[in-house]
Amino acid sequence: MQRSHWLLLTSLLFAQPTIICAELPKVEAVYYSDHSNLLVVRDADGRERPITTKADWAERMKHIRANIELVMGPLPNDKRRSPLDVEIISEETTDKYIRRKVRFTPEPDDRVPAWVLIPQQVSRIAPCPAVLCLHQTNNVGKDEPVGLGGLPALRYAHELAELGYVCIAPDYPSFGEYRYDFKTQGAHYASGSMKAIWNNIRAVDLLETLPQVDKNRIGVIGHSLGGHNALFTAFFDNRLKAVITSCGFTPFHDYYKGQLKGWTSDRYMPLIRETYQNDPNKVPFDFYEILAGLAPRGCYSNSPINDSNFEVEGVRKAFKKAETVFSLYGAESQLKLATPDALHDFPEAQRKEAYEWLKQQLK
């Protein structure tokens, strides 16, 4: 099938400014020994002062971003924002939504496979909410969230589309149909995590070209690999107004008792190994800061008490600390933590609760 610009509207993307952490200009990294101590900010000489206002927190946010980029590499600038050049590969109609397989260009010389689901009842009516749906670590990649393989409990794109959300589910680099070599094709990235963040940001750009989508009502959901990439992407992209992370994180000291090897492949953050010796005391950021960096936007975490990957006690600590930042905005209620008696899973009860929470966030 010939490539076609999505409903001839892709060019609209370049007519409107895109806000991606616009309030966070590049600054020099500032060292913090305790990443859980969120209500302090340091100057370049290491002097600390308490954070008591949103302006104080904005300064700390600049430091958090700089420290994340020490590990992941810098977020690409708009020079890499090439035309999306959306190609429709196939289209099917289900009882409740249209399912399109597409490819799009996130940057020069790269094509990302993705599914786009458009509910039948809103296919000719705009606008409606939309969700970026990120898959876990598995061979089928994007097919699992849309219900074409994998686990029934992780078919959240399918379930959300049936509830009336426009959904996009891209393959993570090197999974599903997305062949990607991080050492050659991705040599200009310091991490697979940052490459995935950029692809996800471009997927949000694609959502914004759809006439059915309300640009002010876009969220993100993911499980495991998708769970922490939902957090990472939302940290860098303020257009994501609500985050659902399932089995997606725990602070580095609580991840297998501080054994960080699982974070260090080319797909993720190899500098944790190469520069920071897999030592959680040396890694210059942590999930306390990622979670707090979403404020005042909403975050729902499904964190089962028997998840062997991401220790629930660490998640509880991170939520408690992040609440101190959300309180600066009067937004403590924007944080929702569910801790079901389950393994590394997204049980039906928590999915339903998360969808109801999302409905309130994006209304």
N, C-alpha and C positions, 0 to 999 in steps of 0.2 A: 504494500500500500504506500502511496506517495506520502511524504511528510507534509503535514499541514499545520499551520499555526492554529492553536486551540481556539476554535470558533472565531478565528481572525482577530482575537483580542489579546494575544500575547504582547503585542506592541504597547498595550496600555500600561504594562509593567514599568516601562521606561519613561512614561509620562508622569508617574506619580512617585514621590520620594518613598523609599523603604527605610523604616526605622529599625536598625539593628544595634542596640546598645549605643545610640547616638550620644547619650550623655556620658559615655565612658571613653574619653580620648586616651590615646596611648600614653602611658607614663612608665617611669622606671619601676622595677619591682622593688618592693619594700619587704624585708624579712619579718615574719611573725613566728615565734617559737611555739605558740599555742593557738592552733587554728580554731579551737572550740571557744576561745575567749573573743566573742564577736563584738563586744561593746567597748573596744579600744581602737584607736587609730594612731599610727606612728608617723613621725616626720622623717625626712631623709637622714637625719642624724640619730634616729632610733628613739627619740623622745616620745613617750606615749601620753595620750590624753583620753579621757572617757568620751564615748559617743553618747550624746544626749538628744541629737536632732537628726532629721532626715538628711540635712546637708552634711553632717559629720559622717553618716553612713555612706553617702555618695562618694566621699573621699576614700573610705575603706574599700568600697566596691572597685574603684580604680586599681587599688593594690591587689585585690583578689583576682581581677581579670589579668593583670600583668603576671601574677604568679602562676595562674593556670596556663598562660601562653608560654611560660618557661618550660612546661612539661609537654603540652600539646602542640606547641608552635603557634604562630600568630594566625588569627582569623584572616582569611583572604580579604583583600579590599575589593572595591567595586570594579576594578580593572579586570577581575576574573569573572565578573557577572556577564557572561556571554548570553546572546539570545537563547531562549529555552528550546526553540526549534522542536516543538512537541510532535511526535509521530504516533499515530494511533495504529497499533499492531492488530488488535482485534476488538470486537465489541459483542457482548452478550446481554440479553435482558432476562432478569430473574423476576420472581413474583413482585418484589418490592424495590428493586433498584437496577440501574444499568451498570454493568461492570466492563470497564475498558482497560485493556493492557496498553501501556504507552511506554515510550522512551523519551527522555528529555536530556538536554545538554546543561550540566551544572557549571561547566567551565570548558575552555577549548580542549578538543581532543578527548572528550569523555562523553559517554552516554549511560544514563541510569535507567534500568528497567523499573517499572512501577505499575501498580493497579490504581485506578481511580474509580470510586463507586459513587454514583449519583442517584439518590432516591427518586423513585418514579413520581411521587407526589410533589416533588419540588423541581423536577427536571425543566420545567418551563416557568418557574416562579423564583424570583430573587428578592431578597437575599435569605440565606439560612446559615446555621453554624456549620463549621467544618472541623475535621480532626486529622492530624498527622499521625499515622499508625505505624509504629516501629516494632519489628519482629525480634524474637529472641535468637540465640545462637542455634541454628540448625541448617540443614542442607536445603530445605525448601524455601527459606527466606520469606519473601513477601507473600507467598501463597498461604502461609499459615494464618495470618490475621484476616484474610478474606475468606477462609473456610475451604480452601482447595487442597489441604494437606495438613499434616501435623496434628496438634492436639485440639480437640473441641473446646477446651477451656480457654484457648488463646485466639479464638476467632472474633476478636473484638471489633475489627473493621466491618466484618459482616454484620455483627449485632448492632453496631452503631448506625450503619447504613439503613438497616431495617427500622431503626428508631428515627430516621429522618436527617441524619448528618451526611454531608458530603465527606468522603474519606479518601486519603491518598496513602498508599502503602508502598514505599520504595524498598528495593533490596539494599542492604548494607554492603559496602564494597567487599567482594570476594565470596558472598553468599548468593544462593539462588541462581539467577541467570546472569549475575553481574560479575564477570571475570575481571579481576583487578589485581595487579602486581604492585605491592606497596613500595618495593625497592626500585622499580623502574618507572612505571607509569605514575606512581605516587611519590617519586623521589623529592619533589618540591614541598612535601609535607613532612613535618617532624613526627606526626602520629597519624595512625588510622582514625583515631577519635576525631581529630580536627577535620579530616577529609569527610567523615560521616556527618559532622556538624554542618559543614558547608553544603553537602548534598541535601541535607534536611532543610536548611534555610532556602535553598533553591526550590525544593518541593513546596514550601509555603508560598514562594513566589508564584509557582504554578497554580496553587489554589486561588491565589488572588486574581488570576486572570479569568477565572470561571464566573460567569454572570450569576450563577446560583449561590455564590458564596458571599456572606457578609464578612468583609475584611476585619471587622472589629470583634468577630466571634469565632476565633480559631483556637483550638486546643491541641494537645498532644498526649498520646498514650503509648506505653510500651511495657514489655515484660522482660526482665533479666537484662540482656544486652540492650534491648529496646528501652528498658526502665531507666538505666543510667544515661542512655543517649537522649531520652526525653528531657531529663534534667539538664544535661550539657547544652542541648540545643536551645532550650528555653532560657538558660542563663544568657546566651549570646543573642537571642532574638526575642525582643519585647512584644512582638506581634502575637506570641503564644500566650493567651490569657489564662489558661488553666492547664495544669500538668497532672496526669495520672501515671504514677510510676509503680509497677508491680515487681516485687523481688528484685529491685534495681540497685540497691546501694546499702552500704554501711560504712562508717568512717574507717580509714585505712588501718588504724590500730586494731579494729575489731574484725577486719577481714582476715579469716584464718589466722587469728592471733598475730596479725602484722606481717604475715608471709605474703608478699605482694606479687609473686611470680605470675599469677593469673592475669595481672593487668599489663604485662610487659611484651606481649607479642607484637609483631608489626601491625596487626589489626587494631591494636589499642594504643598503649603509650610506652614504647620501648625506652624512652629516656628515664622512666622510673628505674629501669635496670642499669642503663648505661651511665647515667649521670648521678642518680640518687641511690644506687646500690641496694635497691629494693627495701630501703629503710624508711618506714613511715615517719620517723623523726626528721628526715631530710626532705621529703616531698613537700614542695612549697605551697600546697593547697590541700584542702580536705572537704569532705561532703558537708560539714557544718556550714561552710561558706557558700557552697553551691546552693544548698537549700535556702539559706538566708537571703541569697542573692536574687531569689524569685520575688521577694516582697515588693509590693503588697498583693501580687497575683496569687491565685489559689494553687495548692498542691495537695493531692490525695495520694497516700502511699499505702499499698497493700503489702504488709511485711509479716508473713507468717512466723509463728513462734518456733517452728521446726525447720526453717529454711537453713540448710547447711552452707549455702553460699554467702548469705548476707545476714550476719548476726543481728537479731532483732533488738537486743539491748543497745547496740550501737545506734540503731535507727531511733530508738526512744531518746537516747541522749542528744542526737542531732536535732530532733524535733523540739526538745525542751530548750536547747540553746537558740534555735532559730526563732522561737516564739519571742525572745527578747528583742529581736530586730523587727519582727512583724508588729510588735507592740508600739514601735515608733510611728507606725501608720494607723494604729487602732485596728489592726487587721489580724489579730490572733486567731479568729475564727476561720480564717482562710486556710489554715493548716488542718488536715484531717488524716489521722493515722489509724489504720485498721490492722489488727494483729490476730488473724484467725488461727485456730489450731489446725495447721496444715503444713505440708512440706513446701518445696519450691514451686508454688502453684498459684493460680489466680482463681479461687473458688467462685462458683456461681453467685453466692450471696454477696461477696465483695464486688464482683463485677456489676451486679445490679445496683448496689449502693454507690459505686463509683459513677455509674451512668446517671443516676439521679442527682448526685453531687455536680456532675458536669453540666447537666441541664440548668441547674441554678447558677452556675458560674457563667454560662454563655447565653443567658436569657436576655 
